[in-house]
Amino acid sequence: QVQIVESGGGSVQPGGSLRLSCAASGSTLSWNEMRWYRQAPGKERELVALISNAGAGTYSDSAKDRFTISRDNAKKTAYLQMNSLKPEDTALYFCNSFRGGLPQYAWGQGTQVTVSK
């Protein structure tokens, strides 16, 4: 059974940076399009960024020019480098592998990002 674990979250001041990691374990794991989502209290989960198998990244308007998504296929790990963080980036961040527009595996616990003075 595949287990996804997100890490790297924390508390930072506005303008700070964090690097999130998304790792998975499981002997039958296949890693396809990777997506990072976030969910703030009282809000719906929203897509932050995605990266194709070939390494092409796509970003939400709120993440563009501040976040960078990357992947290491050999390590079955995806990353989200977040710079110039704002209070509105505060949320629980999740990742998953997607195939055909659907998540392949059970969602992990997420990693909390809090941006405040």
C-alpha positions as CSV (number, residue, x, y, z in Angstrom):
1,Q,0.0,0.0,0.0
2,V,1.3,3.4,-1.0
3,Q,1.7,6.0,1.7
4,I,2.3,9.7,1.0
5,V,4.1,11.9,3.5
6,E,4.4,15.6,3.2
7,S,7.0,17.5,5.2
8,G,8.8,20.8,5.5
9,G,6.1,23.1,6.7
10,G,6.5,25.5,9.6
11,S,5.9,29.0,10.8
12,V,7.6,31.9,9.0
13,Q,7.3,35.6,8.8
14,P,5.9,37.3,5.6
15,G,8.6,37.3,3.0
16,G,10.1,34.1,4.2
17,S,10.7,30.8,2.4
18,L,9.9,27.2,2.9
19,R,10.6,24.0,0.9
20,L,8.0,21.3,1.1
21,S,8.7,17.7,0.3
22,C,6.4,15.0,-0.8
23,A,7.6,11.4,-0.5
24,A,5.9,8.1,-1.1
25,S,6.6,4.5,-0.2
26,G,5.3,1.3,-1.6
27,S,6.6,-1.4,-3.8
28,T,4.0,-0.9,-6.5
29,L,4.3,2.9,-6.6
30,S,4.0,4.6,-9.9
31,W,4.7,8.3,-9.9
32,N,2.9,10.4,-12.6
33,E,1.8,14.0,-12.7
34,M,2.4,15.4,-9.3
35,R,0.2,18.1,-7.7
36,W,0.4,20.2,-4.7
37,Y,-2.8,21.4,-3.1
38,R,-3.6,23.5,-0.1
39,Q,-6.5,24.0,2.2
40,A,-7.0,26.9,4.5
41,P,-9.5,26.8,7.4
42,G,-13.0,27.3,6.1
43,K,-12.0,27.1,2.5
44,E,-12.0,24.5,-0.2
45,R,-8.9,22.7,-1.2
46,E,-7.2,24.5,-4.1
47,L,-4.5,23.5,-6.6
48,V,-1.2,25.3,-6.1
49,A,1.0,23.7,-8.7
50,L,1.5,20.6,-10.8
51,I,4.4,19.1,-12.6
52,S,4.3,16.6,-15.5
53,N,6.4,13.5,-15.9
54,A,8.6,15.5,-18.2
55,G,9.1,18.2,-15.6
56,A,7.0,21.0,-16.9
57,G,5.4,23.0,-14.1
58,T,2.1,24.8,-14.0
59,Y,1.1,27.3,-11.3
60,S,-2.0,28.9,-9.9
61,D,-2.1,32.7,-10.2
62,S,-1.4,33.0,-6.5
63,A,1.7,30.8,-6.7
64,K,3.1,32.1,-10.0
65,D,6.5,33.8,-9.7
66,R,6.9,32.9,-6.1
67,F,6.7,29.1,-5.9
68,T,8.6,26.4,-7.8
69,I,7.6,22.8,-8.2
70,S,10.1,20.1,-8.9
71,R,10.5,16.4,-8.8
72,D,13.1,13.7,-8.4
73,N,11.8,10.6,-10.1
74,A,14.5,8.3,-8.8
75,K,13.6,9.3,-5.2
76,K,9.9,9.3,-5.9
77,T,9.8,12.7,-4.3
78,A,8.3,16.1,-5.3
79,Y,9.1,19.5,-3.9
80,L,7.5,22.9,-3.6
81,Q,9.9,25.8,-3.0
82,M,7.9,28.7,-1.7
83,N,9.4,32.2,-1.6
84,S,8.1,35.6,-0.6
85,L,5.4,33.9,1.5
86,K,2.3,35.9,2.4
87,P,-0.2,35.5,5.3
88,E,-2.7,34.3,2.7
89,D,-0.4,31.3,2.0
90,T,-1.3,29.9,5.4
91,A,-2.8,26.5,4.9
92,L,-2.4,22.8,5.1
93,Y,-0.5,21.6,2.0
94,F,-1.0,18.2,0.4
95,C,0.4,16.4,-2.6
96,N,-0.5,13.4,-4.7
97,S,0.3,11.7,-7.9
98,F,-2.5,12.0,-10.5
99,R,-3.4,9.9,-13.5
100,G,-6.3,10.8,-15.8
101,G,-7.1,13.8,-13.6
102,L,-7.7,11.6,-10.5
103,P,-5.5,11.1,-7.4
104,Q,-3.8,7.8,-7.5
105,Y,-3.3,7.3,-3.8
106,A,-4.8,8.1,-0.4
107,W,-4.1,11.6,0.7
108,G,-1.4,12.1,3.4
109,Q,-1.8,14.2,6.5
110,G,-0.4,17.3,4.9
111,T,2.1,19.7,6.2
112,Q,1.1,23.0,7.9
113,V,2.4,26.3,6.6
114,T,1.8,29.4,8.8
115,V,2.8,32.8,7.7
116,S,2.4,35.6,10.3
117,K,4.4,38.4,11.9
